[in-house]
C-alpha cells in the first residue's frame, strides 16, 4: 500500500507493510536453558550455577550453553550409581518374618494351604518386592503352623495370667459319632479356645 506524503522529496510514496492474521508469525520462544544463565550488558554469558563465563556472544549459541550445563558445569547434577535403583536383597530374618506373617494371615482367614501357591498371590507379593519368596504348602502346614500355634498359646498364657478366668467345657459328637470335649477359657470380654479331645 502506498501513501502520498507531502514534503517527501525523495519519493512521493511511503511503503507500509500490512500483516494479515494468517501471515504474522510470533517470535520464537527462548530456550529453557537461558534461565540457567545470566547475560550482562557486555554480552558475556555467565552460568548461574558455577558462575563461570560460557561465551561473550549474548543471546546466541544456545548449543554452547546446553553443552556447558550438560557436560562442563562444575555444579551440574550428578547421576547416581545404577545399582542404587535395584531393590535390596531380602535378608533371612525378613524372609522368615514374612513367611510367618503370611501363614498367620492364612490361618486367621481360614484359607486352605494350597492357595499360597496361586499365581496371583505370588504376583502380588512380587509386585511389592521382586526378591520375596512365597512359603510353600509344606512349610505352611508343618513348621509355620507349629510356630504360630506356639505363639498363640504363649499369648494366651500372658493374657490369662493378668486376669481371673473361667474354664468352660462343651461336649458334642463329631460326624463319625465319636464324643468330643472342647475346652474354652473366658477372661473378661475375651474367649480363648484351648483344645478339643
N, CA, C and O of each residue as an XYZ file, in Angstrom:
788
protein
N       0.847     -1.162      0.000
C       0.000      0.000      0.000
C       0.901      1.236      0.000
O       1.914      1.274      0.698
N       0.543      2.191     -0.746
C       1.344      3.408     -0.838
C       0.511      4.605     -0.424
O      -0.680      4.687     -0.725
N       1.158      5.536      0.275
C       0.503      6.782      0.670
C       1.323      7.949      0.135
O       2.553      7.938      0.172
N       0.634      8.920     -0.345
C       1.317     10.142     -0.763
C       1.526     11.020      0.457
O       0.582     11.336      1.181
N       2.778     11.411      0.679
C       3.094     12.276      1.808
C       3.653     13.573      1.236
O       4.667     13.556      0.538
N       3.000     14.696      1.525
C       3.539     15.949      1.009
C       4.848     16.306      1.718
O       4.963     16.092      2.925
N       5.771     16.807      1.046
C       7.046     17.212      1.613
C       8.111     16.154      1.473
O       9.272     16.425      1.780
N       7.780     14.989      1.033
C       8.766     13.941      0.839
C       9.354     14.156     -0.540
O       8.698     13.908     -1.551
N      10.585     14.615     -0.577
C      11.171     14.993     -1.845
C      11.788     13.817     -2.564
O      11.892     13.811     -3.791
N      12.198     12.821     -1.801
C      12.856     11.695     -2.448
C      11.854     10.844     -3.194
O      12.021     10.547     -4.378
N      10.824     10.462     -2.491
C       9.737      9.705     -3.111
C       8.438     10.303     -2.639
O       8.331     10.801     -1.518
N       7.514     10.252     -3.455
C       6.206     10.740     -3.070
C       5.357      9.650     -2.429
O       4.161      9.846     -2.214
N       5.943      8.536     -2.129
C       5.153      7.442     -1.549
C       5.910      6.832     -0.374
O       7.138      6.746     -0.388
N       5.178      6.420      0.617
C       5.726      5.714      1.773
C       5.153      4.310      1.734
O       3.954      4.120      1.533
N       6.017      3.336      1.927
C       5.559      1.945      1.879
C       5.232      1.457      3.283
O       6.024      1.612      4.212
N       4.070      0.873      3.415
C       3.657      0.228      4.666
C       3.442     -1.247      4.388
O       2.932     -1.638      3.338
N       3.842     -2.047      5.348
C       3.580     -3.478      5.200
C       2.402     -3.808      6.102
O       2.411     -3.510      7.296
N       1.416     -4.412      5.528
C       0.217     -4.775      6.276
C       0.258     -6.277      6.514
O       0.441     -7.061      5.583
N       0.085     -6.667      7.778
C       0.070     -8.082      8.137
C      -1.368     -8.553      8.207
O      -2.222     -7.929      8.838
N      -1.604     -9.634      7.564
C      -2.900    -10.298      7.719
C      -2.751    -11.307      8.848
O      -1.638    -11.706      9.189
N      -3.859    -11.712      9.417
C      -3.809    -12.618     10.578
C      -3.059    -13.902     10.265
O      -2.365    -14.422     11.138
N      -3.170    -14.419      9.082
C      -2.503    -15.669      8.754
C      -1.026    -15.499      8.456
O      -0.277    -16.473      8.533
N      -0.579    -14.297      8.118
C       0.809    -14.084      7.735
C       1.722    -13.819      8.924
O       2.927    -14.053      8.832
N       1.181    -13.339     10.034
C       2.006    -12.911     11.160
C       2.569    -14.121     11.893
O       1.844    -15.071     12.189
N       3.855    -14.078     12.181
C       4.494    -15.131     12.962
C       5.088    -14.500     14.208
O       5.877    -13.559     14.133
N       4.693    -15.040     15.363
C       5.217    -14.531     16.628
C       6.685    -14.919     16.741
O       7.105    -15.928     16.175
N       7.458    -14.135     17.459
C       8.869    -14.506     17.631
C       8.980    -15.820     18.398
O       8.122    -16.158     19.214
N      10.060    -16.555     18.115
C      10.261    -17.842     18.788
C      10.482    -17.623     20.268
O      11.031    -16.606     20.690
N      10.042    -18.603     21.053
C      10.289    -18.542     22.487
C      11.749    -18.868     22.746
O      12.377    -19.628     22.008
N      12.270    -18.283     23.799
C      13.648    -18.584     24.173
C      13.717    -19.968     24.776
O      12.757    -20.447     25.379
N      14.843    -20.594     24.610
C      15.061    -21.930     25.156
C      15.037    -21.880     26.682
O      15.400    -20.871     27.287
N      14.612    -22.961     27.281
C      14.503    -23.043     28.741
C      15.866    -22.889     29.408
O      15.952    -22.382     30.526
N      16.921    -23.317     28.739
C      18.254    -23.259     29.333
C      18.757    -21.833     29.533
O      19.706    -21.618     30.287
N      18.141    -20.860     28.877
C      18.558    -19.477     29.110
C      18.236    -19.042     30.539
O      18.832    -18.083     31.029
N      17.318    -19.714     31.214
C      17.006    -19.356     32.604
C      18.120    -19.782     33.560
O      18.152    -19.346     34.710
N      19.031    -20.631     33.088
C      20.148    -21.102     33.915
C      21.381    -20.205     33.797
O      22.381    -20.432     34.478
N      21.312    -19.177     32.925
C      22.465    -18.299     32.712
C      22.044    -16.845     32.865
O      20.857    -16.521     32.876
N      23.047    -15.974     32.984
C      22.823    -14.536     33.079
C      23.631    -13.867     31.974
O      24.811    -14.169     31.793
N      22.996    -12.956     31.234
C      23.679    -12.219     30.165
C      23.820    -10.777     30.633
O      22.822    -10.098     30.876
N      25.070    -10.307     30.761
C      25.275     -8.947     31.258
C      25.248     -7.944     30.106
O      25.011     -8.312     28.956
N      25.491     -6.693     30.423
C      25.400     -5.617     29.428
C      26.459     -5.742     28.339
O      26.243     -5.263     27.226
N      27.604     -6.376     28.629
C      28.667     -6.547     27.639
C      28.494     -7.828     26.829
O      29.418     -8.236     26.127
N      27.340     -8.463     26.912
C      27.003     -9.704     26.204
C      27.805    -10.912     26.668
O      27.904    -11.896     25.936
N      28.379    -10.861     27.869
C      29.009    -12.051     28.443
C      27.908    -12.920     29.044
O      26.994    -12.421     29.701
N      28.012    -14.210     28.812
C      27.026    -15.161     29.324
C      27.667    -15.920     30.478
O      28.673    -16.606     30.295
N      27.075    -15.795     31.685
C      27.595    -16.432     32.892
C      26.624    -17.505     33.366
O      25.406    -17.335     33.323
N      27.190    -18.596     33.813
C      26.390    -19.686     34.379
C      25.957    -19.288     35.789
O      26.775    -18.818     36.579
N      24.675    -19.473     36.107
C      24.185    -19.138     37.441
C      24.543    -20.206     38.467
O      24.518    -19.944     39.669
N      24.872    -21.396     38.007
C      25.234    -22.473     38.938
C      26.674    -22.313     39.430
O      26.928    -22.218     40.631
N      27.612    -22.287     38.473
C      29.036    -22.269     38.851
C      29.668    -20.886     38.684
O      30.835    -20.699     39.030
N      28.915    -19.915     38.159
C      29.347    -18.529     37.995
C      30.555    -18.373     37.081
O      31.341    -17.443     37.264
N      30.722    -19.248     36.112
C      31.818    -19.101     35.148
C      31.261    -18.557     33.832
O      30.078    -18.713     33.530
N      32.142    -17.911     33.054
C      31.740    -17.357     31.764
C      31.670    -18.471     30.729
O      32.584    -19.288     30.616
N      30.580    -18.492     29.978
C      30.408    -19.519     28.951
C      30.892    -18.984     27.603
O      31.713    -19.621     26.943
N      30.391    -17.825     27.195
C      30.868    -17.165     25.975
C      30.505    -15.691     26.057
O      29.862    -15.255     27.013
N      30.920    -14.919     25.046
C      30.670    -13.475     25.067
C      29.896    -13.024     23.840
O      30.181    -11.975     23.261
N      28.918    -13.824     23.453
C      28.155    -13.520     22.252
C      26.684    -13.258     22.543
O      25.860    -13.354     21.634
N      26.333    -12.934     23.773
C      24.958    -12.575     24.116
C      23.997    -13.747     23.997
O      24.339    -14.894     24.287
N      22.775    -13.421     23.558
C      21.734    -14.444     23.447
C      21.851    -15.217     22.140
O      20.874    -15.349     21.403
N      23.032    -15.722     21.858
C      23.233    -16.585     20.694
C      23.954    -17.839     21.165
O      24.392    -17.916     22.313
N      24.070    -18.783     20.311
C      24.805    -20.028     20.573
C      24.262    -20.785     21.792
O      24.983    -21.046     22.755
N      22.992    -21.122     21.722
C      22.387    -21.896     22.807
C      23.040    -23.266     22.933
O      23.024    -23.864     24.009
N      23.620    -23.770     21.833
C      24.281    -25.077     21.904
C      25.471    -25.038     22.868
O      25.737    -26.024     23.555
N      26.185    -23.916     22.925
C      27.296    -23.799     23.875
C      26.779    -23.792     25.318
O      27.372    -24.398     26.211
N      25.672    -23.099     25.518
C      25.076    -23.050     26.858
C      24.626    -24.444     27.277
O      24.892    -24.873     28.400
N      23.949    -25.147     26.383
C      23.469    -26.500     26.690
C      24.633    -27.440     26.997
O      24.573    -28.217     27.950
N      25.695    -27.366     26.184
C      26.852    -28.232     26.414
C      27.498    -27.933     27.766
O      27.902    -28.849     28.481
N      27.592    -26.653     28.110
C      28.170    -26.297     29.408
C      27.322    -26.864     30.547
O      27.859    -27.465     31.478
N      26.009    -26.679     30.480
C      25.139    -27.153     31.557
C      25.137    -28.674     31.652
O      25.022    -29.234     32.742
N      25.265    -29.337     30.510
C      25.196    -30.799     30.483
C      26.524    -31.460     30.827
O      26.538    -32.499     31.487
N      27.661    -30.868     30.384
C      28.939    -31.571     30.481
C      29.980    -30.889     31.355
O      30.618    -31.559     32.167
N      30.175    -29.588     31.219
C      31.339    -28.960     31.843
C      31.038    -28.166     33.106
O      31.973    -27.763     33.797
N      29.793    -27.926     33.431
C      29.464    -27.148     34.629
C      29.906    -27.917     35.871
O      29.606    -29.102     36.016
N      30.617    -27.237     36.763
C      31.133    -27.895     37.964
C      30.017    -28.274     38.925
O      30.200    -29.170     39.749
N      28.866    -27.613     38.841
C      27.767    -27.888     39.766
C      26.572    -28.531     39.067
O      25.430    -28.351     39.489
N      26.834    -29.272     38.012
C      25.730    -29.950     37.331
C      25.266    -31.130     38.179
O      26.063    -31.687     38.935
N      24.005    -31.523     38.073
C      23.527    -32.668     38.849
C      24.241    -33.940     38.417
O      24.370    -34.208     37.222
N      24.693    -34.704     39.361
C      25.405    -35.955     39.076
C      24.422    -37.112     39.024
O      23.423    -37.130     39.742
N      24.719    -38.065     38.173
C      23.892    -39.260     38.084
C      24.318    -40.240     39.172
O      25.507    -40.449     39.415
N      23.311    -40.838     39.823
C      23.620    -41.817     40.857
C      24.088    -43.113     40.217
O      23.878    -43.349     39.027
N      24.722    -43.938     41.021
C      25.180    -45.230     40.545
C      23.954    -46.071     40.207
O      22.974    -46.072     40.952
N      24.008    -46.777     39.098
C      22.848    -47.509     38.608
C      22.415    -48.597     39.576
O      21.223    -48.894     39.664
N      23.342    -49.198     40.300
C      22.974    -50.275     41.217
C      22.124    -49.779     42.373
O      21.490    -50.587     43.051
N      22.091    -48.463     42.622
C      21.281    -47.959     43.724
C      19.790    -48.048     43.421
O      18.978    -47.880     44.330
N      19.406    -48.306     42.175
C      17.994    -48.390     41.822
C      17.432    -49.793     41.987
O      16.215    -49.974     41.946
N      18.279    -50.779     42.171
C      17.785    -52.125     42.371
C      17.335    -52.285     43.811
O      17.975    -51.758     44.722
N      16.233    -53.011     44.032
C      15.799    -53.187     45.420
C      16.802    -54.019     46.195
O      17.446    -54.899     45.624
N      16.944    -53.758     47.478
C      17.909    -54.524     48.267
C      17.482    -55.976     48.404
O      16.301    -56.308     48.300
N      18.460    -56.827     48.636
C      18.173    -58.244     48.839
C      17.378    -58.419     50.128
O      17.524    -57.644     51.073
N      16.546    -59.438     50.150
C      15.775    -59.750     51.352
C      16.645    -60.629     52.235
O      17.076    -61.703     51.818
N      16.904    -60.172     53.458
C      17.729    -60.978     54.355
C      16.894    -62.111     54.961
O      15.669    -62.127     54.842
N      17.565    -63.039     55.601
C      16.905    -64.247     56.116
C      15.882    -63.911     57.198
O      14.824    -64.538     57.257
N      16.179    -62.936     58.051
C      15.246    -62.574     59.122
C      13.953    -61.986     58.554
O      12.862    -62.300     59.031
N      14.078    -61.134     57.536
C      12.895    -60.541     56.913
C      12.078    -61.601     56.195
O      10.850    -61.600     56.282
N      12.749    -62.513     55.481
C      12.037    -63.583     54.784
C      11.311    -64.482     55.785
O      10.175    -64.890     55.540
N      11.953    -64.791     56.902
C      11.334    -65.631     57.928
C      10.109    -64.947     58.537
O       9.077    -65.584     58.750
N      10.230    -63.648     58.814
C       9.094    -62.899     59.358
C       7.961    -62.821     58.344
O       6.792    -62.939     58.711
N       8.298    -62.624     57.069
C       7.278    -62.599     56.023
C       6.559    -63.941     55.947
O       5.333    -63.980     55.851
N       7.308    -65.043     55.989
C       6.696    -66.373     55.937
C       5.730    -66.567     57.101
O       4.619    -67.066     56.923
N       6.161    -66.170     58.282
C       5.337    -66.368     59.472
C       4.073    -65.512     59.416
O       2.986    -65.997     59.730
N       4.201    -64.252     59.023
C       3.036    -63.362     58.972
C       2.059    -63.770     57.874
O       0.847    -63.681     58.067
N       2.567    -64.214     56.725
C       1.658    -64.657     55.663
C       0.946    -65.943     56.071
O      -0.230    -66.119     55.753
N       1.639    -66.850     56.773
C       0.991    -68.072     57.262
C      -0.056    -67.729     58.316
O      -1.145    -68.302     58.307
N       0.251    -66.811     59.217
C      -0.708    -66.400     60.239
C      -1.943    -65.778     59.602
O      -3.063    -65.998     60.063
N      -1.739    -65.003     58.543
C      -2.868    -64.426     57.813
C      -3.732    -65.526     57.213
O      -4.960    -65.453     57.275
N      -3.103    -66.543     56.633
C      -3.870    -67.642     56.039
C      -4.638    -68.412     57.108
O      -5.791    -68.784     56.889
N      -4.014    -68.655     58.261
C      -4.699    -69.375     59.339
C      -5.872    -68.557     59.866
O      -6.954    -69.100     60.091
N      -5.669    -67.267     60.063
C      -6.722    -66.404     60.607
C      -7.887    -66.256     59.641
O      -9.041    -66.174     60.061
N      -7.586    -66.223     58.347
C      -8.641    -66.065     57.342
C      -9.325    -67.385     57.008
O     -10.350    -67.393     56.328
N      -8.770    -68.498     57.478
C      -9.365    -69.802     57.195
C      -9.121    -70.274     55.770
O      -9.919    -71.036     55.225
N      -8.037    -69.836     55.167
C      -7.725    -70.225     53.790
C      -7.058    -71.593     53.774
O      -6.375    -71.983     54.722
N      -7.269    -72.308     52.684
C      -6.586    -73.589     52.527
C      -5.139    -73.333     52.134
O      -4.807    -72.292     51.566
N      -4.288    -74.298     52.447
C      -2.847    -74.090     52.286
C      -2.404    -74.032     50.823
O      -1.415    -73.370     50.509
N      -3.112    -74.707     49.934
C      -2.673    -74.726     48.535
C      -2.855    -73.364     47.862
O      -2.258    -73.121     46.813
N      -3.666    -72.470     48.440
C      -3.884    -71.153     47.829
C      -2.642    -70.264     47.901
O      -2.548    -69.263     47.191
N      -1.701    -70.630     48.750
C      -0.456    -69.847     48.831
C       0.349    -69.961     47.544
O       1.123    -69.062     47.215
N       0.174    -71.058     46.816
C       0.926    -71.271     45.578
C       0.211    -70.715     44.346
O       0.689    -70.891     43.225
N      -0.920    -70.050     44.541
C      -1.657    -69.485     43.409
C      -0.806    -68.413     42.729
O      -0.116    -67.643     43.396
N      -0.862    -68.372     41.409
C      -0.009    -67.450     40.636
C      -0.304    -65.988     40.966
O       0.614    -65.169     41.005
N      -1.563    -65.653     41.204
C      -1.909    -64.268     41.506
C      -1.370    -63.840     42.865
O      -0.937    -62.700     43.034
N      -1.395    -64.745     43.822
C      -0.848    -64.434     45.155
C       0.648    -64.139     45.045
O       1.149    -63.177     45.626
N       1.337    -64.972     44.301
C       2.777    -64.751     44.113
C       3.033    -63.433     43.378
O       3.982    -62.719     43.700
N       2.187    -63.108     42.389
C       2.367    -61.870     41.625
C       2.182    -60.637     42.508
O       2.886    -59.641     42.341
N       1.240    -60.702     43.441
C       1.008    -59.562     44.340
C       2.239    -59.300     45.200
O       2.676    -58.157     45.336
N       2.796    -60.358     45.776
C       3.956    -60.168     46.640
C       5.202    -59.819     45.839
O       6.070    -59.108     46.345
N       5.315    -60.293     44.619
C       6.458    -59.939     43.778
C       6.378    -58.475     43.342
O       7.398    -57.835     43.085
N       5.154    -57.958     43.264
C       4.985    -56.549     42.936
C       5.552    -55.671     44.052
O       6.152    -54.630     43.780
N       5.366    -56.084     45.295
C       5.905    -55.320     46.415
C       7.418    -55.419     46.498
O       8.106    -54.429     46.748
N       7.923    -56.623     46.286
C       9.376    -56.822     46.303
C       9.691    -58.024     45.424
O       9.234    -59.129     45.718
N      10.462    -57.839     44.347
C      10.691    -58.938     43.401
C      11.513    -60.096     43.954
O      11.500    -61.181     43.373
N      12.222    -59.897     45.052
C      13.070    -60.957     45.593
C      12.384    -61.788     46.681
O      12.989    -62.716     47.219
N      11.141    -61.469     47.008
C      10.460    -62.179     48.089
C      10.048    -63.568     47.615
O       9.653    -63.743     46.462
N      10.138    -64.544     48.496
C       9.749    -65.919     48.170
C       8.494    -66.270     48.947
O       8.415    -66.046     50.155
N       7.517    -66.822     48.247
C       6.264    -67.227     48.868
C       6.496    -68.561     49.576
O       7.111    -69.455     48.995
N       6.018    -68.724     50.824
C       6.225    -70.001     51.521
C       5.458    -71.133     50.833
O       4.353    -70.936     50.328
N       6.061    -72.306     50.824
C       5.431    -73.462     50.173
C       4.332    -74.034     51.062
O       4.235    -73.705     52.244
N       3.498    -74.903     50.465
C       2.437    -75.565     51.230
C       3.030    -76.379     52.371
O       2.521    -76.363     53.492
N       4.095    -77.079     52.078
C       4.725    -77.921     53.095
C       5.217    -77.083     54.269
O       5.026    -77.459     55.426
N       5.850    -75.948     53.976
C       6.358    -75.071     55.031
C       5.210    -74.511     55.869
O       5.327    -74.392     57.089
N       4.101    -74.168     55.214
C       2.953    -73.608     55.934
C       2.328    -74.642     56.858
O       2.050    -74.345     58.020
N       2.102    -75.858     56.355
C       1.384    -76.850     57.164
C       2.280    -77.566     58.165
O       1.784    -78.314     59.008
N       3.579    -77.353     58.088
C       4.482    -78.033     59.005
C       5.073    -77.046     60.025
O       4.514    -76.863     61.107
N       6.166    -76.430     59.689
C       6.903    -75.599     60.649
C       6.151    -74.321     61.015
O       6.086    -73.964     62.192
N       5.577    -73.621     60.019
C       4.909    -72.353     60.307
C       3.646    -72.545     61.136
O       3.330    -71.713     61.987
N       2.919    -73.639     60.893
C       1.737    -73.930     61.701
C       2.131    -74.166     63.158
O       1.470    -73.676     64.074
N       3.206    -74.915     63.363
C       3.681    -75.167     64.727
C       4.135    -73.875     65.411
O       3.825    -73.650     66.581
N       4.868    -73.026     64.684
C       5.348    -71.766     65.268
C       4.190    -70.845     65.635
O       4.182    -70.248     66.712
N       3.217    -70.731     64.742
C       2.068    -69.857     65.020
C       1.243    -70.398     66.184
O       0.720    -69.623     66.984
N       1.125    -71.717     66.282
C       0.397    -72.318     67.399
C       1.114    -72.024     68.716
O       0.478    -71.645     69.699
N       2.431    -72.196     68.737
C       3.210    -71.919     69.957
C       3.073    -70.447     70.359
O       2.928    -70.135     71.541
N       3.119    -69.538     69.366
C       2.977    -68.109     69.664
C       1.601    -67.787     70.224
O       1.475    -66.996     71.158
N       0.566    -68.402     69.651
C      -0.785    -68.118     70.139
C      -0.971    -68.636     71.560
O      -1.612    -67.975     72.378
N      -0.420    -69.811     71.865
C      -0.518    -70.347     73.224
C       0.223    -69.445     74.214
O      -0.283    -69.179     75.304
N       1.410    -68.974     73.843
C       2.149    -68.080     74.756
C       1.413    -66.754     74.937
O       1.426    -66.197     76.034
N       0.767    -66.233     73.880
C      -0.022    -65.001     74.009
C      -1.230    -65.217     74.912
O      -1.594    -64.337     75.691
N      -1.853    -66.397     74.805
C      -2.998    -66.713     75.666
C      -2.546    -66.784     77.119
O      -3.218    -66.249     78.002
N      -1.435    -67.428     77.373
C      -0.927    -67.547     78.752
C      -0.639    -66.172     79.356
O      -0.970    -65.917     80.513
N      -0.026    -65.297     78.574
C       0.264    -63.945     79.069
C      -1.034    -63.210     79.361
O      -1.154    -62.539     80.386
N      -2.003    -63.332     78.468
C      -3.276    -62.641     78.641
C      -4.053    -63.183     79.834
O      -4.680    -62.417     80.566
N      -4.018    -64.509     80.038
C      -4.759    -65.120     81.143
C      -4.075    -64.918     82.487
O      -4.742    -64.967     83.521
N      -2.782    -64.696     82.505
C      -2.068    -64.530     83.776
C      -2.403    -63.215     84.466
O      -2.128    -63.061     85.656
N      -2.983    -62.278     83.754
C      -3.273    -60.966     84.318
C      -4.688    -60.858     84.879
O      -4.977    -59.913     85.613
N      -5.582    -61.800     84.557
C      -6.987    -61.682     84.949
C      -7.482    -63.017     85.510
O      -6.862    -64.065     85.330
N      -8.618    -62.931     86.192
C      -9.309    -64.151     86.589
C      -9.945    -64.752     85.353
O     -10.337    -64.028     84.438
N     -10.048    -66.062     85.321
C     -10.604    -66.700     84.135
C     -11.581    -67.807     84.538
O     -11.586    -68.274     85.677
N     -12.394    -68.206     83.586
C     -13.412    -69.223     83.772
C     -13.193    -70.301     82.722
O     -13.035    -69.990     81.541
N     -13.182    -71.568     83.136
C     -12.993    -72.688     82.213
C     -14.366    -73.227     81.832
O     -15.178    -73.536     82.704
N     -14.621    -73.337     80.552
C     -15.902    -73.813     80.037
C     -15.639    -75.049     79.198
O     -14.709    -75.075     78.392
N     -16.459    -76.075     79.388
C     -16.351    -77.288     78.569
C     -17.639    -77.477     77.807
O     -18.713    -77.074     78.255
N     -17.521    -78.089     76.664
C     -18.691    -78.378     75.842
C     -18.483    -79.751     75.232
O     -17.424    -80.031     74.671
N     -19.487    -80.606     75.339
C     -19.391    -81.941     74.768
C     -20.323    -82.079     73.583
O     -21.449    -81.581     73.606
N     -19.861    -82.745     72.562
C     -20.654    -82.985     71.367
C     -20.089    -84.189     70.647
O     -19.056    -84.722     71.052
N     -20.739    -84.624     69.599
C     -20.257    -85.767     68.815
C     -19.928    -85.293     67.414
O     -20.620    -84.447     66.848
N     -18.854    -85.855     66.862
C     -18.458    -85.472     65.506
C     -19.236    -86.302     64.488
O     -20.132    -87.054     64.870
N     -18.911    -86.181     63.199
C     -19.668    -86.862     62.144
C     -19.492    -88.370     62.178
O     -20.291    -89.098     61.589
N     -18.461    -88.849     62.859
C     -18.238    -90.292     62.989
C     -18.926    -90.871     64.225
O     -18.880    -92.081     64.450
N     -19.560    -90.020     65.023
C     -20.240    -90.473     66.227
C     -19.336    -90.535     67.437
O     -19.751    -91.053     68.474
N     -18.119    -90.030     67.349
C     -17.195    -90.030     68.482
C     -17.468    -88.823     69.378
O     -17.827    -87.749     68.894
N     -17.298    -89.009     70.673
C     -17.507    -87.924     71.628
C     -16.315    -86.965     71.583
O     -15.160    -87.389     71.558
N     -16.618    -85.680     71.573
C     -15.588    -84.639     71.538
C     -15.874    -83.665     72.677
O     -17.008    -83.221     72.855
N     -14.852    -83.344     73.433
C     -14.972    -82.354     74.503
C     -14.088    -81.164     74.133
O     -12.899    -81.317     73.851
N     -14.691    -79.979     74.139
C     -13.989    -78.747     73.788
C     -13.789    -77.924     75.053
O     -14.716    -77.744     75.842
N     -12.569    -77.426     75.237
C     -12.243    -76.603     76.404
C     -12.026    -75.158     75.951
O     -11.231    -74.884     75.053
N     -12.753    -74.246     76.595
C     -12.635    -72.817     76.328
C     -12.313    -72.102     77.624
O     -12.683    -72.564     78.704
N     -11.627    -70.981     77.521
C     -11.329    -70.140     78.677
C     -11.905    -68.760     78.400
O     -11.669    -68.178     77.342
N     -12.669    -68.237     79.370
C     -13.247    -66.899     79.245
C     -12.579    -66.016     80.285
O     -12.557    -66.329     81.475
N     -12.031    -64.899     79.800
C     -11.350    -63.953     80.683
C     -11.780    -62.551     80.279
O     -11.358    -62.035     79.244
N     -12.622    -61.942     81.104
C     -13.129    -60.611     80.773
C     -14.034    -60.700     79.555
O     -15.001    -61.461     79.546
N     -13.722    -59.929     78.539
C     -14.520    -59.967     77.309
C     -13.861    -60.813     76.218
O     -14.300    -60.779     75.068
N     -12.827    -61.563     76.556
C     -12.128    -62.397     75.581
C     -12.416    -63.869     75.838
O     -12.518    -64.307     76.984
N     -12.545    -64.628     74.746
C     -12.740    -66.072     74.821
C     -11.620    -66.740     74.049
O     -11.323    -66.360     72.917
N     -10.994    -67.744     74.669
C      -9.873    -68.446     74.045
C     -10.207    -69.922     73.908
O     -10.722    -70.537     74.842
N      -9.916    -70.482     72.756
C     -10.043    -71.925     72.543
C      -8.755    -72.584     73.020
O      -7.662    -72.195     72.609
N      -8.890    -73.582     73.888
C      -7.696    -74.287     74.363
C      -7.438    -75.537     73.543
O      -6.412    -75.648     72.871
N      -8.388    -76.495     73.601
C      -8.203    -77.712     72.812
C      -9.482    -78.522     72.796
O     -10.409    -78.285     73.571
N      -9.502    -79.488     71.889
C     -10.595    -80.455     71.810
C     -10.001    -81.837     71.964
O      -8.972    -82.146     71.363
N     -10.661    -82.697     72.789
C     -10.197    -84.085     72.964
C     -11.355    -85.035     72.763
O     -11.181    -86.250     72.866
